[in-house]
Amino acid sequence: MAALAWLLIPVFAVVGAAIWGSWASRNKTIGDVAELAGYARFRDAMERSHSGTESEMAPATPASPVRSSHVSG
C-alpha cells in the first residue's frame, strides 16, 4: 500500500503540470483584440463628434499668450 501512495505523488504532479501547462498556453490575444476594437470605436466616435465643429470653436479674437504668476527658482 505504501508503494501505491508513492506512485500517486508523481501521477498527481503530472496531472497538475498538465493542467497548469494548458492554462499557461491559452490564447491570450482575445482580450487584446476586443480592447483594440473598442479603442477603434472610440477613435471613430471622437472623429465624428469633431467633424465640422472647427469653425464653431474658433475664437473671435486672436489668442493671447498665457502667462503664469508662478516663478520657479
N, CA, C and O atoms as CSV, one atom per row, in Angstrom:
chain,resi,resn,atom,element,x,y,z
A,1,MET,N,N,0.826,-1.195,0.000
A,1,MET,CA,C,0.000,0.000,0.000
A,1,MET,C,C,0.873,1.262,0.000
A,1,MET,O,O,0.516,2.258,-0.630
A,2,ALA,N,N,1.987,1.227,0.686
A,2,ALA,CA,C,2.885,2.372,0.731
A,2,ALA,C,C,3.484,2.648,-0.637
A,2,ALA,O,O,3.725,3.802,-0.992
A,3,ALA,N,N,3.725,1.587,-1.410
A,3,ALA,CA,C,4.268,1.775,-2.762
A,3,ALA,C,C,3.249,2.484,-3.647
A,3,ALA,O,O,3.615,3.313,-4.480
A,4,LEU,N,N,1.979,2.160,-3.468
A,4,LEU,CA,C,0.928,2.815,-4.243
A,4,LEU,C,C,0.846,4.294,-3.909
A,4,LEU,O,O,0.641,5.121,-4.799
A,5,ALA,N,N,1.005,4.634,-2.648
A,5,ALA,CA,C,0.988,6.043,-2.237
A,5,ALA,C,C,2.149,6.798,-2.869
A,5,ALA,O,O,1.987,7.940,-3.298
A,6,TRP,N,N,3.323,6.166,-2.930
A,6,TRP,CA,C,4.482,6.825,-3.546
A,6,TRP,C,C,4.314,6.941,-5.055
A,6,TRP,O,O,4.891,7.845,-5.658
A,7,LEU,N,N,3.559,6.074,-5.675
A,7,LEU,CA,C,3.310,6.183,-7.118
A,7,LEU,C,C,2.259,7.247,-7.434
A,7,LEU,O,O,2.269,7.823,-8.522
A,8,LEU,N,N,1.360,7.511,-6.497
A,8,LEU,CA,C,0.316,8.509,-6.734
A,8,LEU,C,C,0.870,9.940,-6.703
A,8,LEU,O,O,0.328,10.828,-7.360
A,9,ILE,N,N,1.929,10.157,-5.955
A,9,ILE,CA,C,2.510,11.503,-5.875
A,9,ILE,C,C,2.971,11.985,-7.248
A,9,ILE,O,O,2.606,13.095,-7.636
A,10,PRO,N,N,3.757,11.207,-8.011
A,10,PRO,CA,C,4.144,11.678,-9.351
A,10,PRO,C,C,2.960,11.777,-10.313
A,10,PRO,O,O,2.945,12.632,-11.197
A,11,VAL,N,N,1.967,10.898,-10.138
A,11,VAL,CA,C,0.784,10.967,-11.008
A,11,VAL,C,C,0.055,12.293,-10.776
A,11,VAL,O,O,-0.337,12.956,-11.736
A,12,PHE,N,N,-0.126,12.680,-9.533
A,12,PHE,CA,C,-0.770,13.960,-9.238
A,12,PHE,C,C,0.074,15.124,-9.739
A,12,PHE,O,O,-0.465,16.125,-10.212
A,13,ALA,N,N,1.393,14.997,-9.638
A,13,ALA,CA,C,2.281,16.054,-10.127
A,13,ALA,C,C,2.150,16.204,-11.644
A,13,ALA,O,O,2.128,17.326,-12.149
A,14,VAL,N,N,2.064,15.098,-12.369
A,14,VAL,CA,C,1.923,15.147,-13.831
A,14,VAL,C,C,0.571,15.749,-14.214
A,14,VAL,O,O,0.495,16.563,-15.134
A,15,VAL,N,N,-0.480,15.360,-13.523
A,15,VAL,CA,C,-1.811,15.921,-13.816
A,15,VAL,C,C,-1.821,17.418,-13.528
A,15,VAL,O,O,-2.345,18.202,-14.320
A,16,GLY,N,N,-1.248,17.814,-12.402
A,16,GLY,CA,C,-1.184,19.246,-12.077
A,16,GLY,C,C,-0.359,20.016,-13.097
A,16,GLY,O,O,-0.736,21.121,-13.487
A,17,ALA,N,N,0.763,19.450,-13.537
A,17,ALA,CA,C,1.598,20.113,-14.540
A,17,ALA,C,C,0.865,20.229,-15.871
A,17,ALA,O,O,1.005,21.238,-16.562
A,18,ALA,N,N,0.092,19.224,-16.239
A,18,ALA,CA,C,-0.676,19.271,-17.483
A,18,ALA,C,C,-1.758,20.347,-17.424
A,18,ALA,O,O,-1.981,21.064,-18.399
A,19,ILE,N,N,-2.421,20.456,-16.290
A,19,ILE,CA,C,-3.452,21.494,-16.129
A,19,ILE,C,C,-2.817,22.871,-16.171
A,19,ILE,O,O,-3.324,23.765,-16.849
A,20,TRP,N,N,-1.719,23.054,-15.461
A,20,TRP,CA,C,-1.042,24.351,-15.458
A,20,TRP,C,C,-0.508,24.692,-16.852
A,20,TRP,O,O,-0.602,25.841,-17.285
A,21,GLY,N,N,0.048,23.709,-17.552
A,21,GLY,CA,C,0.575,23.946,-18.898
A,21,GLY,C,C,-0.508,24.345,-19.881
A,21,GLY,O,O,-0.295,25.228,-20.712
A,22,SER,N,N,-1.651,23.716,-19.799
A,22,SER,CA,C,-2.748,24.094,-20.704
A,22,SER,C,C,-3.283,25.484,-20.363
A,22,SER,O,O,-3.670,26.231,-21.261
A,23,TRP,N,N,-3.311,25.838,-19.084
A,23,TRP,CA,C,-3.758,27.175,-18.691
A,23,TRP,C,C,-2.745,28.239,-19.103
A,23,TRP,O,O,-3.129,29.319,-19.552
A,24,ALA,N,N,-1.454,27.943,-18.953
A,24,ALA,CA,C,-0.412,28.917,-19.284
A,24,ALA,C,C,-0.304,29.151,-20.784
A,24,ALA,O,O,0.100,30.236,-21.201
A,25,SER,N,N,-0.649,28.175,-21.598
A,25,SER,CA,C,-0.521,28.325,-23.046
A,25,SER,C,C,-1.835,28.708,-23.718
A,25,SER,O,O,-1.959,28.604,-24.938
A,26,ARG,N,N,-2.803,29.144,-22.942
A,26,ARG,CA,C,-4.094,29.520,-23.529
A,26,ARG,C,C,-3.935,30.735,-24.429
A,26,ARG,O,O,-2.924,31.433,-24.354
A,27,ASN,N,N,-4.898,30.989,-25.260
A,27,ASN,CA,C,-4.863,32.105,-26.205
A,27,ASN,C,C,-5.201,33.388,-25.456
A,27,ASN,O,O,-6.339,33.586,-25.032
A,28,LYS,N,N,-4.212,34.253,-25.296
A,28,LYS,CA,C,-4.396,35.483,-24.531
A,28,LYS,C,C,-4.703,36.675,-25.419
A,28,LYS,O,O,-4.906,37.776,-24.907
A,29,THR,N,N,-4.745,36.495,-26.727
A,29,THR,CA,C,-4.937,37.626,-27.636
A,29,THR,C,C,-6.401,38.011,-27.788
A,29,THR,O,O,-6.695,39.054,-28.373
A,30,ILE,N,N,-7.317,37.217,-27.289
A,30,ILE,CA,C,-8.741,37.538,-27.437
A,30,ILE,C,C,-9.061,38.852,-26.733
A,30,ILE,O,O,-9.773,39.689,-27.289
A,31,GLY,N,N,-8.554,39.046,-25.534
A,31,GLY,CA,C,-8.790,40.284,-24.796
A,31,GLY,C,C,-8.173,41.479,-25.494
A,31,GLY,O,O,-8.754,42.564,-25.495
A,32,ASP,N,N,-6.994,41.295,-26.094
A,32,ASP,CA,C,-6.341,42.382,-26.804
A,32,ASP,C,C,-7.144,42.814,-28.020
A,32,ASP,O,O,-7.272,44.007,-28.295
A,33,VAL,N,N,-7.687,41.836,-28.753
A,33,VAL,CA,C,-8.465,42.154,-29.954
A,33,VAL,C,C,-9.708,42.949,-29.568
A,33,VAL,O,O,-10.042,43.932,-30.229
A,34,ALA,N,N,-10.387,42.539,-28.519
A,34,ALA,CA,C,-11.590,43.250,-28.079
A,34,ALA,C,C,-11.232,44.657,-27.602
A,34,ALA,O,O,-11.967,45.606,-27.872
A,35,GLU,N,N,-10.120,44.796,-26.904
A,35,GLU,CA,C,-9.710,46.108,-26.413
A,35,GLU,C,C,-9.338,47.037,-27.564
A,35,GLU,O,O,-9.682,48.219,-27.545
A,36,LEU,N,N,-8.640,46.511,-28.559
A,36,LEU,CA,C,-8.273,47.326,-29.721
A,36,LEU,C,C,-9.501,47.719,-30.533
A,36,LEU,O,O,-9.561,48.825,-31.072
A,37,ALA,N,N,-10.478,46.824,-30.625
A,37,ALA,CA,C,-11.712,47.148,-31.332
A,37,ALA,C,C,-12.466,48.258,-30.598
A,37,ALA,O,O,-13.030,49.151,-31.231
A,38,GLY,N,N,-12.476,48.203,-29.286
A,38,GLY,CA,C,-13.126,49.256,-28.503
A,38,GLY,C,C,-12.428,50.589,-28.684
A,38,GLY,O,O,-13.081,51.631,-28.756
A,39,TYR,N,N,-11.101,50.563,-28.759
A,39,TYR,CA,C,-10.346,51.802,-28.973
A,39,TYR,C,C,-10.629,52.363,-30.361
A,39,TYR,O,O,-10.734,53.579,-30.522
A,40,ALA,N,N,-10.753,51.499,-31.369
A,40,ALA,CA,C,-11.071,51.967,-32.727
A,40,ALA,C,C,-12.458,52.605,-32.760
A,40,ALA,O,O,-12.659,53.621,-33.425
A,41,ARG,N,N,-13.414,52.013,-32.044
A,41,ARG,CA,C,-14.758,52.618,-31.984
A,41,ARG,C,C,-14.707,53.973,-31.291
A,41,ARG,O,O,-15.379,54.910,-31.720
A,42,PHE,N,N,-13.924,54.086,-30.236
A,42,PHE,CA,C,-13.780,55.349,-29.527
A,42,PHE,C,C,-13.176,56.412,-30.447
A,42,PHE,O,O,-13.658,57.544,-30.495
A,43,ARG,N,N,-12.123,56.046,-31.175
A,43,ARG,CA,C,-11.482,56.987,-32.092
A,43,ARG,C,C,-12.448,57.453,-33.175
A,43,ARG,O,O,-12.491,58.637,-33.507
A,44,ASP,N,N,-13.227,56.511,-33.729
A,44,ASP,CA,C,-14.211,56.887,-34.748
A,44,ASP,C,C,-15.264,57.827,-34.187
A,44,ASP,O,O,-15.661,58.785,-34.849
A,45,ALA,N,N,-15.717,57.555,-32.969
A,45,ALA,CA,C,-16.724,58.418,-32.356
A,45,ALA,C,C,-16.164,59.813,-32.103
A,45,ALA,O,O,-16.874,60.801,-32.293
A,46,MET,N,N,-14.918,59.912,-31.683
A,46,MET,CA,C,-14.313,61.221,-31.444
A,46,MET,C,C,-14.125,61.985,-32.754
A,46,MET,O,O,-14.307,63.202,-32.790
A,47,GLU,N,N,-13.763,61.288,-33.824
A,47,GLU,CA,C,-13.621,61.959,-35.116
A,47,GLU,C,C,-14.962,62.463,-35.621
A,47,GLU,O,O,-15.040,63.552,-36.190
A,48,ARG,N,N,-16.014,61.687,-35.422
A,48,ARG,CA,C,-17.346,62.119,-35.862
A,48,ARG,C,C,-17.825,63.314,-35.057
A,48,ARG,O,O,-18.466,64.206,-35.612
A,49,SER,N,N,-17.535,63.356,-33.768
A,49,SER,CA,C,-18.036,64.441,-32.939
A,49,SER,C,C,-17.300,65.744,-33.224
A,49,SER,O,O,-17.839,66.817,-32.952
A,50,HIS,N,N,-16.086,65.685,-33.765
A,50,HIS,CA,C,-15.324,66.897,-34.056
A,50,HIS,C,C,-15.410,67.328,-35.511
A,50,HIS,O,O,-14.878,68.382,-35.858
A,51,SER,N,N,-16.050,66.567,-36.362
A,51,SER,CA,C,-16.114,66.949,-37.773
A,51,SER,C,C,-17.083,68.113,-37.952
A,51,SER,O,O,-18.227,68.051,-37.501
A,52,GLY,N,N,-16.624,69.168,-38.605
A,52,GLY,CA,C,-17.463,70.313,-38.891
A,52,GLY,C,C,-17.613,71.286,-37.742
A,52,GLY,O,O,-18.343,72.265,-37.893
A,53,THR,N,N,-16.988,71.087,-36.635
A,53,THR,CA,C,-17.154,71.990,-35.500
A,53,THR,C,C,-15.957,72.903,-35.312
A,53,THR,O,O,-15.935,73.683,-34.359
A,54,GLU,N,N,-14.964,72.837,-36.180
A,54,GLU,CA,C,-13.784,73.678,-36.009
A,54,GLU,C,C,-14.119,75.154,-36.170
A,54,GLU,O,O,-13.586,75.985,-35.434
A,55,SER,N,N,-14.987,75.500,-37.115
A,55,SER,CA,C,-15.333,76.910,-37.307
A,55,SER,C,C,-16.167,77.440,-36.144
A,55,SER,O,O,-16.085,78.622,-35.810
A,56,GLU,N,N,-16.964,76.577,-35.531
A,56,GLU,CA,C,-17.765,76.994,-34.386
A,56,GLU,C,C,-16.906,77.210,-33.151
A,56,GLU,O,O,-17.238,78.029,-32.293
A,57,MET,N,N,-15.815,76.487,-33.060
A,57,MET,CA,C,-14.976,76.550,-31.874
A,57,MET,C,C,-13.885,77.617,-31.993
A,57,MET,O,O,-13.207,77.899,-31.005
A,58,ALA,N,N,-13.699,78.211,-33.159
A,58,ALA,CA,C,-12.619,79.173,-33.357
A,58,ALA,C,C,-12.916,80.439,-32.557
A,58,ALA,O,O,-14.057,80.900,-32.548
A,59,PRO,N,N,-11.917,81.012,-31.887
A,59,PRO,CA,C,-12.143,82.232,-31.114
A,59,PRO,C,C,-12.334,83.435,-32.042
A,59,PRO,O,O,-11.785,83.476,-33.144
A,60,ALA,N,N,-13.113,84.403,-31.584
A,60,ALA,CA,C,-13.385,85.594,-32.382
A,60,ALA,C,C,-12.177,86.519,-32.411
A,60,ALA,O,O,-11.971,87.232,-33.393
A,61,THR,N,N,-11.383,86.519,-31.360
A,61,THR,CA,C,-10.198,87.376,-31.299
A,61,THR,C,C,-8.958,86.494,-31.230
A,61,THR,O,O,-9.038,85.350,-30.781
A,62,PRO,N,N,-7.834,87.003,-31.661
A,62,PRO,CA,C,-6.622,86.192,-31.571
A,62,PRO,C,C,-6.284,85.891,-30.111
A,62,PRO,O,O,-6.481,86.725,-29.226
A,63,ALA,N,N,-5.785,84.716,-29.887
A,63,ALA,CA,C,-5.476,84.290,-28.521
A,63,ALA,C,C,-4.202,84.961,-28.040
A,63,ALA,O,O,-3.229,85.075,-28.785
A,64,SER,N,N,-4.212,85.404,-26.791
A,64,SER,CA,C,-3.022,85.990,-26.204
A,64,SER,C,C,-2.246,84.898,-25.489
A,64,SER,O,O,-2.841,83.919,-25.038
A,65,PRO,N,N,-0.941,85.039,-25.376
A,65,PRO,CA,C,-0.167,84.002,-24.688
A,65,PRO,C,C,-0.546,83.934,-23.206
A,65,PRO,O,O,-0.849,84.948,-22.577
A,66,VAL,N,N,-0.521,82.756,-22.686
A,66,VAL,CA,C,-0.872,82.529,-21.293
A,66,VAL,C,C,0.358,82.822,-20.441
A,66,VAL,O,O,1.457,82.344,-20.722
A,67,ARG,N,N,0.151,83.608,-19.407
A,67,ARG,CA,C,1.256,83.947,-18.508
A,67,ARG,C,C,0.981,83.354,-17.140
A,67,ARG,O,O,-0.143,83.382,-16.639
A,68,SER,N,N,2.008,82.832,-16.568
A,68,SER,CA,C,1.884,82.201,-15.259
A,68,SER,C,C,2.479,83.116,-14.190
A,68,SER,O,O,3.522,83.738,-14.392
A,69,SER,N,N,1.797,83.183,-13.060
A,69,SER,CA,C,2.294,84.003,-11.973
A,69,SER,C,C,3.270,83.224,-11.101
A,69,SER,O,O,3.902,83.788,-10.208
A,70,HIS,N,N,3.387,81.954,-11.358
A,70,HIS,CA,C,4.290,81.100,-10.570
A,70,HIS,C,C,5.705,81.249,-11.108
A,70,HIS,O,O,5.955,81.068,-12.300
A,71,VAL,N,N,6.613,81.577,-10.223
A,71,VAL,CA,C,8.013,81.743,-10.614
A,71,VAL,C,C,8.796,80.592,-10.016
A,71,VAL,O,O,8.807,80.393,-8.801
A,72,SER,N,N,9.451,79.838,-10.883
A,72,SER,CA,C,10.250,78.725,-10.371
A,72,SER,C,C,11.666,79.203,-10.117
A,72,SER,O,O,12.166,80.101,-10.794
A,73,GLY,N,N,12.282,78.610,-9.165
A,73,GLY,CA,C,13.636,79.086,-8.918
A,73,GLY,C,C,14.270,78.490,-7.794
A,73,GLY,O,O,15.418,78.815,-7.488
